[in-house]
Amino acid sequence: MSNQSLFERAQRVIPGGVNSPVRAFRAVGGTPRFITKGDGAYIFDAEGQRYIDYIGSWGPMILGHGHPAVLEAVLSAAREGFSYGAPTEREIELAEEIIKLVPSIEQVRLVSSGTEATMSAIRLARGATGRSKFIKFEGCYHGHTDSLLVKAGSGLATFGHPTSAGVPAEVAQHTLVLEYNNVEQLEEAFQLHGKELACVIIEPIAGNMNFVRAALPFVKRLRELCTEYGALLVFDEVMTGFRVGLHSAQGHYASLLPGFKPDVSVFGKVIGGGMPLAAFGASREIMAHLAPLGGVYQAGTLSGNPVATACGLATLREIQKPGFFEALSTKTQYLVNGLKKVADENGVPFSVDSQGGMFGFFLMNELPQNYQTVMTTDKERFNRFFHGMLEAGVYLAPALYEAGFVSAAHSQADLDATLAAARAALR
């Protein structure tokens, strides 16, 4: 089997040959790699090529592929049964673990995907406040729910319009899209619409316009305005949750802004350890609006799946071991600092940032603060760099606008091999 023959076969039975668009390599060109297995820091394709993996299933594989403790937990759970459609003790254990690590949360509802979790969080915010409108930020991705597939309108007083066919304009009319990190625009939006806003949803560190963090003054003002106007602040930590730190991105911001916390939090990826699992949580008072206690309906046949919860619980327990995040952060910083040095040696404009085990780089001299700036980066040079790295056995995200991930399984040799590959690819 070759990657090309598999791709041709896939395109006959799957739209575009993939089950999630970015996997098709259309942003970078070439043939997608069809993966046959993962082991530690590596993935292997259908042609037997090994790659150092910096996607990690887009974040969940913080321990690397096939971690023994996680694998044993999954196998043990699977032997007991794949799904029951009834409560299990492990659901409680996972919820307790999340609540223990995230002080803003008193109760959690488990679901099966990040999209489902963000969709439910917004419905919950609307039900709790009795309001319809909400704010999101351009460049932040919160799943493929209709009301979230929206880009900025033509002016601040104009609500967004759909970015996907099949999304009616009347669905998007309640979504206001603002520029990330723009305090002035945020203040004006609240002045115009504050009393109608159910919530503001934000990726505190955006991972789908590559790696762009929310500036401290922006987060501070956002919290103040939500409190003042009675809108709920929703932190979408599907990607950052337990990936950028043991207490997630909100823990990082709380260390800089004492007392800071969001009203609603959304998690995915790491809490499932690679299995389909996500969650949203808030105070007991807010969560009481959910059925069966309140009028906000949410349900799911596979929510709290026993195999997925076993995988997630084992993962969360491993990352709480002493020194885990210190070691992971050190590896990530070594990688990004090395990439910056290699780029500088080659005279290539380059900027980098990282937090915990999540990182991003841009082919520009300064880190961008919003989506419009991200869009000005050198796409063609990135595509050449991507393919150079791929040919050298380093698997980066096949798109300019995606963050990268380091796992505990990455060795010093892996990092050095990556930098050696980058030295050649950036020439």
C-alpha positions as CSV (number, residue, x, y, z in Angstrom):
1,M,0.0,0.0,0.0
2,S,1.1,3.6,-0.7
3,N,-0.2,6.8,0.8
4,Q,-1.2,7.9,-2.8
5,S,-3.2,4.7,-3.5
6,L,-5.0,4.9,-0.2
7,F,-5.8,8.5,-0.8
8,E,-7.2,7.7,-4.3
9,R,-9.3,4.9,-2.7
10,A,-10.5,7.1,0.1
11,Q,-11.7,9.8,-2.3
12,R,-14.1,7.3,-3.9
13,V,-16.0,6.7,-0.7
14,I,-15.2,9.7,1.6
15,P,-15.7,13.4,0.6
16,G,-12.2,14.7,-0.2
17,G,-10.8,11.4,1.1
18,V,-10.8,12.6,4.7
19,N,-13.1,12.8,7.7
20,S,-11.8,16.2,8.8
21,P,-10.8,18.8,6.2
22,V,-7.3,19.8,7.3
23,R,-6.1,16.2,6.9
24,A,-6.5,16.5,3.1
25,F,-3.2,18.5,2.8
26,R,-5.0,21.0,0.6
27,A,-3.4,23.9,2.5
28,V,0.1,22.7,1.9
29,G,-0.3,20.5,-1.2
30,G,0.8,16.9,-1.7
31,T,-0.5,13.6,-0.5
32,P,-1.8,13.0,3.0
33,R,0.0,10.4,5.1
34,F,-2.2,7.5,6.1
35,I,-1.1,6.5,9.6
36,T,-0.9,2.9,10.6
37,K,0.3,3.2,14.2
38,G,1.7,5.4,16.9
39,D,4.4,4.6,19.4
40,G,5.6,7.1,22.0
41,A,6.7,10.3,20.1
42,Y,6.3,8.7,16.7
43,I,3.7,7.8,14.1
44,F,4.2,5.5,11.1
45,D,2.5,5.7,7.7
46,A,1.3,3.1,5.3
47,E,4.7,3.1,3.6
48,G,6.5,2.3,6.8
49,Q,8.0,5.9,7.2
50,R,8.4,7.0,10.8
51,Y,7.7,10.6,11.8
52,I,8.4,12.6,15.0
53,D,4.9,13.6,15.8
54,Y,4.1,17.2,16.8
55,I,0.4,16.9,16.1
56,G,-0.4,14.4,18.8
57,S,-3.9,13.9,17.5
58,W,-4.2,17.7,17.7
59,G,-3.3,17.8,21.4
60,P,-4.6,14.8,23.4
61,M,-1.5,12.7,23.3
62,I,0.3,14.6,26.0
63,L,1.9,11.4,27.2
64,G,2.8,10.2,23.7
65,H,1.2,7.3,21.9
66,G,0.5,4.0,23.7
67,H,1.5,5.0,27.2
68,P,1.6,1.8,29.3
69,A,-0.7,3.0,32.1
70,V,-3.2,4.5,29.7
71,L,-3.2,1.4,27.5
72,E,-3.8,-0.9,30.5
73,A,-6.6,1.2,31.7
74,V,-8.3,1.2,28.3
75,L,-7.9,-2.6,27.8
76,S,-9.2,-3.3,31.3
77,A,-12.3,-1.1,30.7
78,A,-12.9,-2.6,27.3
79,R,-12.9,-6.1,28.7
80,E,-15.8,-5.0,31.0
81,G,-17.9,-3.5,28.2
82,F,-17.8,-0.8,25.5
83,S,-20.9,1.1,26.4
84,Y,-23.9,0.8,28.7
85,G,-26.1,3.9,28.3
86,A,-26.2,4.0,32.1
87,P,-24.1,5.8,34.8
88,T,-20.8,4.4,35.9
89,E,-18.5,5.2,38.9
90,R,-15.7,6.2,36.5
91,E,-17.7,9.2,35.2
92,I,-17.9,10.5,38.8
93,E,-14.1,9.9,39.2
94,L,-13.3,11.8,36.1
95,A,-15.6,14.7,37.0
96,E,-14.0,14.8,40.5
97,E,-10.5,14.9,39.0
98,I,-11.4,17.8,36.6
99,I,-13.1,19.8,39.4
100,K,-10.1,19.2,41.7
101,L,-7.8,20.8,39.2
102,V,-10.0,23.6,38.0
103,P,-11.2,25.9,40.9
104,S,-13.8,27.7,38.8
105,I,-15.8,24.5,38.3
106,E,-18.2,22.9,40.8
107,Q,-20.0,20.6,38.4
108,V,-19.2,19.0,35.1
109,R,-21.2,17.4,32.3
110,L,-19.4,14.9,30.1
111,V,-20.0,14.8,26.3
112,S,-18.3,13.2,23.3
113,S,-16.6,16.0,21.4
114,G,-15.4,19.6,21.7
115,T,-18.0,20.8,19.2
116,E,-20.7,19.2,21.4
117,A,-19.3,20.8,24.5
118,T,-19.0,24.4,23.2
119,M,-22.5,24.1,21.6
120,S,-23.9,23.0,25.0
121,A,-22.0,25.7,26.9
122,I,-23.5,28.4,24.7
123,R,-27.0,26.9,25.1
124,L,-26.4,26.8,28.9
125,A,-25.3,30.5,28.9
126,R,-28.4,31.5,27.0
127,G,-30.7,29.5,29.3
128,A,-29.0,30.8,32.4
129,T,-29.2,34.5,31.3
130,G,-32.4,34.5,29.2
131,R,-30.4,36.3,26.4
132,S,-29.7,35.3,22.9
133,K,-26.7,37.2,21.6
134,F,-23.0,36.3,22.2
135,I,-19.5,37.4,21.2
136,K,-16.8,35.3,19.6
137,F,-13.4,36.4,18.2
138,E,-12.1,36.1,14.7
139,G,-9.6,33.3,14.4
140,C,-10.9,31.3,17.4
141,Y,-12.5,28.0,16.5
142,H,-15.1,26.5,18.7
143,G,-16.3,23.6,16.6
144,H,-18.6,23.3,13.7
145,T,-21.9,24.4,15.3
146,D,-24.0,26.6,13.0
147,S,-23.9,29.7,15.2
148,L,-20.1,29.5,15.6
149,L,-19.2,29.1,11.9
150,V,-19.3,32.9,11.5
151,K,-16.8,35.5,10.5
152,A,-16.8,39.2,11.2
153,G,-19.4,41.5,9.8
154,S,-18.7,44.7,7.9
155,G,-18.7,46.8,11.0
156,L,-18.8,46.7,14.7
157,A,-22.6,47.1,14.9
158,T,-23.1,44.4,12.3
159,F,-23.4,40.8,13.4
160,G,-21.4,38.1,11.6
161,H,-22.3,36.2,8.6
162,P,-21.9,32.4,7.9
163,T,-18.6,31.0,6.7
164,S,-20.2,27.7,5.7
165,A,-22.8,26.7,3.3
166,G,-25.9,25.3,5.0
167,V,-25.8,27.9,7.8
168,P,-28.8,30.2,7.5
169,A,-28.1,33.9,7.9
170,E,-30.8,34.1,10.6
171,V,-28.8,31.6,12.7
172,A,-25.7,33.8,12.5
173,Q,-27.6,37.0,13.4
174,H,-27.1,36.6,17.1
175,T,-23.3,36.1,16.8
176,L,-21.1,39.2,17.1
177,V,-17.5,38.6,15.9
178,L,-14.7,40.9,17.2
179,E,-11.0,41.2,16.7
180,Y,-8.9,39.1,19.2
181,N,-7.0,41.3,21.6
182,N,-8.8,44.5,20.7
183,V,-9.8,46.1,24.0
184,E,-11.3,49.2,22.4
185,Q,-13.5,47.2,20.1
186,L,-14.6,45.0,23.0
187,E,-15.6,48.0,25.1
188,E,-17.6,49.4,22.3
189,A,-19.4,46.1,21.6
190,F,-20.5,45.9,25.3
191,Q,-21.7,49.5,25.2
192,L,-23.8,48.7,22.1
193,H,-25.0,45.2,23.0
194,G,-24.0,44.4,26.6
195,K,-27.5,44.0,28.0
196,E,-28.4,41.5,25.2
197,L,-25.3,39.3,25.6
198,A,-25.6,35.9,27.1
199,C,-21.9,35.2,26.9
200,V,-18.5,35.8,25.4
201,I,-16.7,32.7,24.2
202,I,-12.9,32.7,23.7
203,E,-9.9,30.5,23.3
204,P,-7.6,32.0,26.0
205,I,-4.7,30.7,23.8
206,A,-6.0,30.4,20.3
207,G,-4.7,27.2,18.6
208,N,-6.5,27.5,15.2
209,M,-4.8,30.6,14.0
210,N,-1.6,28.9,15.1
211,F,-0.6,29.9,18.7
212,V,-1.9,33.4,19.7
213,R,-2.4,34.1,23.4
214,A,-4.9,36.6,24.8
215,A,-3.0,39.6,26.2
216,L,-3.4,40.1,29.9
217,P,-5.1,43.6,29.7
218,F,-7.5,42.1,27.2
219,V,-8.5,39.2,29.5
220,K,-8.7,41.5,32.5
221,R,-11.1,43.9,30.7
222,L,-13.1,41.0,29.3
223,R,-13.7,39.7,32.8
224,E,-14.7,43.1,34.1
225,L,-17.2,43.8,31.2
226,C,-18.8,40.4,31.5
227,T,-19.3,40.9,35.3
228,E,-20.6,44.5,34.8
229,Y,-23.2,43.5,32.1
230,G,-24.2,40.1,33.5
231,A,-22.8,38.1,30.5
232,L,-21.1,34.8,31.2
233,L,-17.4,34.4,30.3
234,V,-16.9,31.1,28.5
235,F,-13.3,29.8,28.3
236,D,-13.0,27.3,25.5
237,E,-10.1,25.1,26.8
238,V,-10.7,22.1,24.4
239,M,-7.2,22.5,23.2
240,T,-5.5,24.3,26.2
241,G,-7.1,22.3,29.0
242,F,-4.5,20.4,30.9
243,R,-2.1,20.9,28.0
244,V,-0.6,24.3,28.8
245,G,-0.5,23.6,32.5
246,L,-2.0,21.4,35.2
247,H,-4.6,24.0,35.9
248,S,-5.1,24.8,32.2
249,A,-5.0,28.3,30.6
250,Q,-7.3,29.7,33.3
251,G,-4.8,28.7,35.9
252,H,-2.1,30.6,34.1
253,Y,-4.2,33.7,33.9
254,A,-5.3,33.4,37.6
255,S,-1.6,33.4,38.5
256,L,-1.2,36.8,36.8
257,L,-4.7,38.2,37.7
258,P,-5.4,37.1,41.3
259,G,-9.0,36.0,41.7
260,F,-9.6,35.6,38.0
261,K,-11.9,32.8,36.8
262,P,-14.3,32.2,33.9
263,D,-17.9,31.4,34.4
264,V,-18.1,28.4,32.1
265,S,-15.2,26.2,31.0
266,V,-15.1,23.8,28.1
267,F,-12.6,20.9,27.9
268,G,-11.7,18.2,25.4
269,K,-8.6,16.4,24.0
270,V,-6.4,15.8,27.0
271,I,-9.3,14.8,29.3
272,G,-10.1,12.0,26.8
273,G,-6.4,10.9,26.3
274,G,-7.2,10.4,22.6
275,M,-10.6,8.9,23.0
276,P,-13.8,10.8,22.0
277,L,-14.6,12.7,25.2
278,A,-15.1,16.4,26.2
279,A,-16.8,18.3,29.0
280,F,-18.2,21.6,30.1
281,G,-18.5,22.8,33.6
282,A,-19.4,25.8,35.8
283,S,-20.7,26.7,39.2
284,R,-23.4,24.6,40.8
285,E,-25.8,27.4,40.3
286,I,-25.2,27.7,36.5
287,M,-25.1,24.0,36.0
288,A,-28.5,23.6,37.7
289,H,-30.1,25.0,34.6
290,L,-29.2,21.8,32.8
291,A,-31.7,18.9,32.4
292,P,-32.8,17.0,34.4
293,L,-32.6,19.8,36.9
294,G,-33.5,22.7,34.7
295,G,-34.9,23.7,31.3
296,V,-31.7,23.6,29.2
297,Y,-31.7,20.2,27.4
298,Q,-28.6,18.3,26.6
299,A,-28.2,14.5,26.2
300,G,-25.9,12.0,24.5
301,T,-26.0,8.2,24.2
302,L,-22.2,7.9,24.5
303,S,-21.6,10.6,27.0
304,G,-19.4,9.4,29.8
305,N,-18.4,6.3,27.7
306,P,-16.7,3.8,30.1
307,V,-13.7,3.2,27.8
308,A,-13.2,6.9,27.0
309,T,-13.4,7.8,30.7
310,A,-10.8,5.2,31.6
311,C,-8.5,6.6,29.0
312,G,-9.0,10.2,30.2
313,L,-8.8,9.4,33.9
314,A,-5.5,7.5,33.4
315,T,-4.1,10.4,31.4
316,L,-5.1,13.0,34.0
317,R,-3.5,10.9,36.8
318,E,-0.2,10.6,34.9
319,I,0.1,14.4,34.3
320,Q,-0.3,15.1,38.0
321,K,2.9,13.3,38.9
322,P,5.6,15.7,40.4
323,G,7.7,17.5,37.8
324,F,5.6,16.5,34.8
325,F,4.8,19.9,33.5
326,E,8.1,21.4,34.4
327,A,9.8,18.7,32.2
328,L,7.3,19.1,29.4
329,S,7.6,22.9,29.4
330,T,11.4,22.6,29.3
331,K,11.2,20.4,26.2
332,T,8.8,22.7,24.5
333,Q,10.9,25.8,25.2
334,Y,14.1,24.0,24.0
335,L,12.3,23.2,20.7
336,V,10.9,26.7,20.0
337,N,14.1,28.4,21.1
338,G,16.1,26.1,18.8
339,L,13.7,26.8,15.9
340,K,14.1,30.5,16.4
341,K,17.9,30.2,16.5
342,V,17.9,28.1,13.3
343,A,15.7,30.6,11.5
344,D,17.9,33.5,12.6
345,E,21.0,31.7,11.3
346,N,19.3,31.4,7.9
347,G,18.0,35.0,7.9
348,V,14.4,33.9,7.9
349,P,11.8,36.1,9.7
350,F,10.6,33.9,12.6
351,S,8.8,34.3,15.9
352,V,7.8,31.7,18.4
353,D,5.7,31.2,21.5
354,S,4.8,28.3,23.8
355,Q,3.0,27.4,27.0
356,G,3.4,24.0,28.7
357,G,3.3,21.5,25.9
358,M,1.7,23.7,23.2
359,F,3.7,25.9,20.8
360,G,3.4,27.9,17.6
361,F,5.7,29.7,15.2
362,F,5.2,32.3,12.6
363,L,7.3,33.3,9.6
364,M,7.3,37.0,10.6
365,N,9.5,39.0,12.9
366,E,6.9,39.7,15.6
367,L,4.3,37.5,17.2
368,P,0.8,38.4,15.8
369,Q,-2.0,39.4,18.1
370,N,-5.0,38.7,15.9
371,Y,-6.2,36.8,12.9
372,Q,-5.7,39.5,10.4
373,T,-2.0,39.7,11.2
374,V,-1.6,35.9,11.1
375,M,-3.0,36.0,7.6
376,T,-0.1,38.1,6.4
377,T,2.5,35.4,7.1
378,D,4.5,33.8,4.2
379,K,2.3,30.9,3.2
380,E,4.5,29.6,0.4
381,R,7.6,29.6,2.5
382,F,5.6,27.7,5.2
383,N,4.5,25.1,2.7
384,R,8.1,24.6,1.6
385,F,9.2,24.3,5.2
386,F,6.4,21.8,6.0
387,H,7.3,19.5,3.1
388,G,11.0,19.8,3.9
389,M,10.3,18.7,7.5
390,L,7.9,15.9,6.4
391,E,10.6,14.5,4.0
392,A,13.0,14.5,6.9
393,G,10.6,12.6,9.1
394,V,9.1,15.4,11.2
395,Y,5.3,15.6,11.2
396,L,4.0,19.2,11.7
397,A,0.4,20.3,11.3
398,P,-0.4,20.4,7.5
399,A,-1.7,24.0,7.7
400,L,-0.2,27.3,8.5
401,Y,-2.9,28.2,11.1
402,E,-2.5,25.3,13.6
403,A,-0.6,25.1,16.8
404,G,1.9,22.3,17.6
405,F,2.2,19.9,20.5
406,V,5.1,18.3,22.4
407,S,4.6,15.1,24.4
408,A,6.3,13.7,27.4
409,A,7.6,10.9,25.1
410,H,9.7,13.3,23.0
411,S,13.3,12.7,23.8
412,Q,16.3,15.0,23.6
413,A,17.3,13.1,20.5
414,D,13.9,13.7,18.9
415,L,14.2,17.5,19.6
416,D,17.7,17.7,18.2
417,A,16.7,15.7,15.1
418,T,13.8,18.1,14.6
419,L,16.2,21.1,14.8
420,A,18.6,19.4,12.4
421,A,15.7,18.9,9.9
422,A,14.6,22.5,10.4
423,R,18.2,23.7,9.6
424,A,18.0,22.1,6.2
425,A,14.3,22.9,5.5
426,L,14.7,26.7,6.2
427,R,17.7,27.1,3.9
